[in-house]
């Protein structure tokens, strides 16, 4: 399978061992949009609101195209700032694109409690609880 890893930037530090394991079991892994340059969004902010908005538009459009090319997505949802199984706004929107393209969504951990719980349930994600062997 061609799997797209999506997550909050704070979890980028956790990607490499997961990527290596996925590749070891035969998957092709695509990394998050700004993985190679995680500070690009911060840089766009320094150029002003318009440039930051343009950056976000570009990322949303890129996510839409990438979702079409994948067999599924693995959402890394760990603890962030005291919130268990955190899924942020951009990750949620990427999940939506994957869902709209009828692709599988795998959650590394359980669906987070909170405002988007029902919507995430509606995506019918497969919760793997860290077991990458369940991605098929």
C-alpha positions in Angstrom: 0.0 0.0 0.0 1.0 3.6 -0.5 0.5 5.2 2.9 0.5 8.9 3.6 1.6 9.8 7.1 -0.3 12.8 8.4 0.0 14.5 11.8 0.7 17.6 13.7 4.2 19.1 13.2 5.0 18.4 16.8 4.9 14.6 16.0 7.4 14.8 13.1 10.1 13.6 15.6 8.1 10.3 15.9 7.9 9.6 12.2 11.2 7.9 11.2 10.8 4.7 13.2 7.2 4.3 12.1 8.2 5.0 8.5 11.0 2.4 8.7 8.6 -0.3 10.1 6.0 0.4 7.4 8.6 0.1 4.7 10.0 -3.1 6.3 6.5 -4.7 6.0 6.2 -3.6 2.4 4.5 -0.3 2.3 5.5 2.8 0.3 5.4 5.7 2.6 4.7 9.4 1.8 5.6 12.0 4.4 3.6 15.0 5.6 3.5 18.0 3.2 6.0 20.1 5.1 8.1 17.4 6.6 11.3 18.4 4.8 10.9 22.0 5.9 8.7 22.2 9.1 9.5 25.9 9.7 8.0 26.9 6.3 4.7 27.8 7.9 6.4 29.9 10.6 8.3 31.7 7.9 5.1 32.4 6.0 3.7 34.1 9.1 6.7 36.4 9.2 5.8 37.7 5.8 2.4 38.7 6.9 -1.2 37.5 7.0 -1.7 37.4 3.2 1.4 35.3 2.7 0.4 33.0 5.4 -3.1 32.6 4.0 -1.5 31.9 0.6 0.7 29.2 2.2 -2.3 27.6 3.8 -4.2 27.6 0.5 -1.2 26.0 -1.2 -1.0 23.2 1.5 -4.8 22.5 1.3 -4.6 22.1 -2.5 -1.5 19.9 -2.2 -3.3 17.7 0.4 -6.3 17.3 -1.9 -4.0 16.1 -4.7 -1.9 13.8 -2.5 -5.0 12.2 -1.0 -6.0 11.0 -4.5 -2.6 9.4 -5.1 -2.6 7.3 -1.9 -4.2 4.0 -0.9 -4.7 5.4 2.6 -3.4 7.5 5.4 -1.9 6.8 8.8 -2.8 9.5 11.3 -0.2 9.9 14.1 -2.3 11.1 17.0 -0.3 11.2 20.2 -0.5 13.4 23.3 0.0 17.1 22.7 -0.3 19.8 25.5 -2.2 17.4 27.7 -4.7 16.4 25.0 -4.7 12.6 24.4 -4.7 11.4 20.8 -4.5 14.9 19.4 -5.7 15.7 15.9 -5.4 19.3 14.8 -7.3 21.3 12.2 -5.0 20.7 9.3 -4.7 17.0 10.0 -8.5 16.8 10.3 -8.8 18.4 6.9 -6.3 16.0 5.4 -8.3 13.1 6.9 -11.4 14.6 5.2 -9.7 14.6 1.8 -8.6 10.9 2.2 -12.2 10.0 3.2 -13.7 11.9 0.2 -11.4 9.9 -2.1 -12.7 6.6 -0.6 -9.3 5.7 0.9 -8.6 4.0 4.2 -7.8 6.1 7.3 -5.7 4.4 10.0 -5.4 6.1 13.5 -2.3 5.2 15.4 -4.3 5.7 18.7 -8.0 6.0 19.6 -10.3 8.8 18.3 -9.7 11.8 20.5 -12.6 13.0 22.6 -13.8 16.5 21.8 -15.5 18.7 19.3 -14.7 16.6 16.2 -15.3 13.1 17.7 -18.5 12.5 15.7 -17.0 13.8 12.5 -13.9 11.6 12.9 -16.2 8.6 13.7 -18.0 9.3 10.4 -14.7 8.8 8.5 -14.8 5.1 9.8 -11.1 5.1 10.7 -9.4 1.9 11.6 -7.8 2.3 15.0 -4.6 0.3 15.1 -3.4 1.2 18.7 0.2 1.2 17.5 0.1 -2.1 15.6 1.4 -1.2 12.2 0.8 -4.8 11.0 -2.9 -3.9 10.9 -2.4 -1.6 7.9 -3.5 -3.6 4.9 
